[in-house]
C-alpha cells in the first residue's frame, strides 16, 4: 500500500521563498508581482512580512496556464486591495524565444548605439509635440499620490500610446538579476515574449538591458542576426535607458519598436523618460517611506499605549518581547534589566538559550567598564552593517544560529535600565528607519519598565512603611526616656530609608544636643556628642530647629547654611535630610539623616522622615510630661525629707559644741537628699583672706580639699566676693569656674551658696553633679540655700568658740600668738618630724624704755616691734611673743640661707622702728634686738634642745653688742656653761589712766 501525503488546505499560507518555489520563479519575482498587485498576500506583523495563501497561488497558476490572447491572470493587491492589470500577457508557445539570451559585452557592435551626451536642455528640438505632452503627463503623474507600481504601469501605458511603441517595460535591478516591474504591450508574439520574461529573473547583464545599466546614456539595439542584444527578439529596434536611484541604477526602461522616435531615433526622449522615471521613483519612495513611518508610528503608539497600561514588571517584559517579535519579525527576543543597585534582574526572553542569557546578564552587570555593549543608541552586532566590536555577545549569537543580532539600550531620562536583544535566524537588513523604530520602542519600553518598577517600589514601600510605622508606634508607646526614644527612632528608621548616619537631636535652652547617633559607614561611625552639639540657628540643623522647615540637601557642602564638623574637613560629599520634631507649635528637636554621595535622597524619603519626626515629637512630648511628673513627685518627696533633715540638723547645732562634727552631719544629710557627685564646705580664713576647705565628699574630694593658692580665683571666690548664690547649668562654659591646671575640663552642673557671717560671706557650700544632662534644678537650688543657712549658724557658733580659743592662744598686747601656743606648735612640729627653723628675738635694753619713758611707751614699742617682725616674716611663718621683750618666729621648711636672710630682715626691721623721725629717735632711744637662730633637726632633735640652741645663739649675739644675729653653731661655745632659762614674764598691758 502506497502512503499518500495529506494535501494542504487551501487557506494554508506560504512564505515568499516557498511561493517562488511553487510557481517556479525567483523570490524577487514574487515580491515584484506582489508590489504590482498580481498576487494577493497578507502581512502577518507590523514589519510587513508577507504570507501567500495556497489557494491564491493555485488560481494564479491556473490563469497563467489556460490564458489566451487578450486574457491575463487576476490582478489583486495586498490585503485584498485592487489594482488594474499592468500588461496583457499570453502564455508563450513552445516556439517562443527564451528569456536568457546573452550577447557579447567586450565591444559595442555597429548595431548597438549608445547616446552621446545630448543637450538636456534642448529636449523640445529632439522630440515632437506628442513627446512633450507625454513628458508633461509623466510630470503630473510623478506629482500624484499613486503608489510606485501604479505609477510605473501608467508610465508604460502612456509612453506606449504616445510613441506608438510595440512594447514599453520597466525592469527593476536586484542583486541576483532583473525582474519585470511594469510593462505594456500588445497581444500576439510581443505579448507572449513579455509573458515569458515576466515569469523569469533575467541576468543583470542581459542584452540591451544590461548594457544600459553600465552606460551613462540611452542604448539602442537593432535586430541584426548574430550578436542580437534585443530583449524581445522580434526584429524591432529597442532603446534602453537606466533609471537612476539613490545608490546607482535602480532599473531599466525599455522602448521596443517606437513609431515616432524623434529626429535622433528616440535617444533624447528615452533619456528624458529615464530622468522622469527617476524623479517618479524618488517621489514614490518618499511617499512610501512617509507611509511606512506613519504606519510604524501608529504601531509604536499602540505599543506604547499597551506598555504604559501595565503596572506589573513581568507583564511589561512579556509584552515587550511579544511586540518586538511581531514588529521586526524577530525569531528571538530577550530583555536583560539592571536594577537600581547595579545587579541585573532575571532576564525575560523568547528563544535564547540559558547560556546566552547568562552572558547577556554578565555583560549588563559590567556595562560601565566592559564596553562590550552599545551606549544609548541601538547597534547591529551581527549581520550586514554590524558594529566593529570584539564583544563576546557576537560569538554567542553565532552559536545560537543567528544571522543578524541587534542590541538596543532601554534608556530613559535617568539612564540605561537594561538591554533589548533582537535576533533573526535569516538575513535581515536593518535600515535606518528600522533602527529608529527599535530606538523608539526601546525608549517607550524603558519608560514603562521604570514606571512598573516605581509602582512596585511604591507598593512595597507602602507596605513596609505601614509596618514600620506600626512597629514604631508600638515601641514608642512603651518608652518614657528621651535617649531610649532616640535609639528607637534611629533603629526603626533604617527599615525605610537607606542612610549612612542618623542623629536625633533634642532642643533645650537654645542648644541642640544629640540624644541618639548611629553610623553605618565612614566618618559617621566616629562621631561624638561633643562634635555634634550646636545652637539653635547655627548650621543647617540649627536653621531647621529655628524655622521648623524640613530640608533635603542633594549636596550638603554647597549649602551656605551648613557648618563643617571639626575633624571632618576632608570628608567626601554627602546628602542630607532634616526634619524638625514639632509638637504644639514648639520645636522639640531635629532628625538628621546623612548619606555619602550626591543626590542620594528623594522627596519621598523626606516625606517619610517628616512623618517619623511627628511620631518622635509626640513621643518626646510624652517623655517630657512623664519626666515632669516624675520630677515633681521627687521634688515633693525631697521637700518632706529636707524638712525632717533640717529639724535634725537644728537639733545637732543646739546639742553639739563641735562645729566640725555638725558640718560633717550637714554634708552627709544634704548628699542623701540631693544627688550629687561632689559636696564641699570652705570657709574664709580672716588673717589671709584665703578659702580654707573644711570638709568634702565625693569622687573629687581630694581636689576640693586642696588648699587655695594666694591670688587663685574661681566660682567659690566669686560667690564670697559677691555674697551671692549661683546655679550653673554648664560649668564647662562658665568663665567663672576654675578649671585647675592638669585637670581635664569636665561637663557638669554646680550650686555654690555663700555661708553668711557677721561681716558678709564667711565661706561657701558647693555641690557638683557631673555629666552633660545632669543639671540641678531650681528646687534643688532652693533646698541647698536652706541648708546653707544651717551651715552659717554652725559656723557662727564655731567662730564664737574659735574666738575664745584665739584669746587663749594670742597675746593681748601685740595680737601675736602667745607662749603657750608656741610650745604647742613646737611640740606638734617636732612630732611631725618636718624640718623647721626658730628665730629668737631679744630686745636690747628694753628695760630702760620702761624706766625712763614709762610702761605705756614700753607697750607701744612692743606693739610696733611686733608689727615690724610680722612685716619682715614670710606669709608662711608663725610669729609668737615668747616673753616680756622676747619674740620667736617659726619658719617651716626653710633652708639655712633663707633663715639667715629672714633673721637679718627682722633685725633691720627692728632697727627701723627707732630710725630717724620716730619718737624713739627723738627721745634718744636706740631700738635694736639680738637674734639667735636654730634649725630642726640639725641643731636639736627635740623641743627642748632646739629651743636651747636658739637661746644660746641669742645670748652670744647679745654679748657681742646691739642688733647682732648669731647662729646655733656659734652658740655651741657656751654649751657647757649655758642652760635653758624661762623667758621674761609677760606683763599685762598697761591701763591708761581713766580707763
Secondary structure, 3 states (H helix, E strand, C coil): CCCCCCCCCCCCEECHHHHHHHHCCCHHHHHHHHHHCCCCCEECCCCCCEEEEHHHHHHHHHHHHHCCCCCCCCCECHHHCECCCCCCCCCCCCCCCCCCCCCCCCCCCCCEEECCCCCHHHHHHHCCHHHHHHHHHHHHHHHCCCCHHHHHHHHHHHHHHHHCCCEEEEEEEECCEEEEEEEEECCCHHHHHHHHHHCCCECCCCHHHHHHHHCCCCEEECCCCCCCCCCCCCCCCEEEEEEEECCEEEEEEEEECCCCCCCCCCHHHHHHHHHHHHHHHHHHHHHHHHHHHHHHHHHHHHHHHHHHCCCCHHHHHHHHHHHHHHHCCCCEEEEEEECCCCCECCCEEECCCHHHHHHHHHHHHCHHHHCCCCCCCCEEEECCCCCCCCCHHHHHHHHCCCCEEEEEEEEECCEEEEEEEEEECCCCCCCHHHHHHHHHHHHHHHHHHHHHHHHHHHHHHHHHHHHHHHHHHHHHCCCCCHHHHHHHHHHHHCCCCCCCEEEEEEEECCEEEEEEEEECCHHHHHCCHHHHCEECCCHHHHHHHHHCCCEEECCHHHCCCCCCCCCCCCCCCEEEEEEEEEECCEEEEEEEEEEECCCCCCHHHHHHHHHHHHHHHHHHHHHHHHHHHHHHHHHHHHHHHHHHHHHHHHHHHHHCCCHHHHHHHHHHHHHHHCCCCEEEEEEECCCCCCEEEEEEEECCHHHHHCCCCCCCCCHHHHHHHHCCCEEECCHHHCCCCCCCCCCCCCCEEEEEEEEEECCEEEEEEEEEEECCCCCCCHHHHHHHHHHHHHHHHHHHHHHHHHHHHHHHHECCCCCCECHHHHHHHHHHHHHHCCCEEEEEEEECCHHHHHHHHCHHHHHHHHHHHHHHHHHHCCCCCEEEECCCCEEEEEEECCCHHHHHHHHHHHHHHHHHHCCCCCHHHHCCCCCCEEEEEEEECCCCCCHHHHHHHHHHHHHHHHHHCCCCEECHHHHHHHCCCCCCCCCCCCCCCCCCCCC
